[in-house]
Amino acid sequence: METAPTGPTFRDATDADVEALVALIESAYRGDASRAGWTTEADILQGQRTDQEGVLKVIKSPDSRLLTVEQDGRIVACCQLEHRGDHVYFGMFAVSPALQGAGLGRTVMAEAERRAREIWGVTEMHMTVISVRDDLIAWYERRGYRRTGRMTPFPYGDERFGIPQRADLQFELLVKRLV
């Protein structure tokens, strides 16, 4: 008798998850494998999105949590929640390309927002998105995030964040009021 697929379960990442998390994040954004989903950055950035050191730093930080999402015994999504005073920063968001477009991202965001309110009592979630990612920004806007027009430069020359394929990359701050 087959067992039915289980819904996602949420937990904080541990050191033992680092390798799987790096593989997930890379698969969602970089290289040909990322083209299976719609969040790919393969046309605007090459090289790595993150590394084991970067993921471990988030896990170990006292002000951060790396929310890990498992389904059917494997890690399928994640996101960083970092307490920054009056708000929480939402980053390192990745959903397995094979599962994109089926509502898992919405579920993860809702849980992240719930945890930000519950754990830290904040009323805003902030994130930065590469400003040329119109489809991704539109997706966040449909979830209640608003564009602020506040830009920060892309870290050109720091290959830890990838190798830019365009000269016009920058990050835009998006904000959502949590109620």
C-alpha angles and dihedrals in degrees: 000000000000120000117231117246112266125232121249121288123204130216141148114270121250132203088265090064097057099097094046092046094051089050091049094048092047092048092052096052116017140053131007094304089064090061089075087074131045098241095074119138092186093118095052103031134031130185123042130343094198141341139218092269092054094048093046090050090057092047092050098043112108091217096049141068127192103213109212123200121205130189127177090355099307137093108256104164143010144177138187121237114192121182110225107175109274095012144033122239114225114207148134088054113172136163122187107263091232090059099043117118095030100094100264092116091055090049092050092048092050091051092046091052091047091051093047090056095041100044102036104016092231125157099205138055119202130194138167123225129185101262096228091060094096095163093051093045090050089052090053091046089056086056093055102268117135130209113243100189087230107136133192124191123260110245096250111190095028104104091190084084096043139268110285118229093194135046097223102069120134136145124251121205115235120191134193126191109227115216 
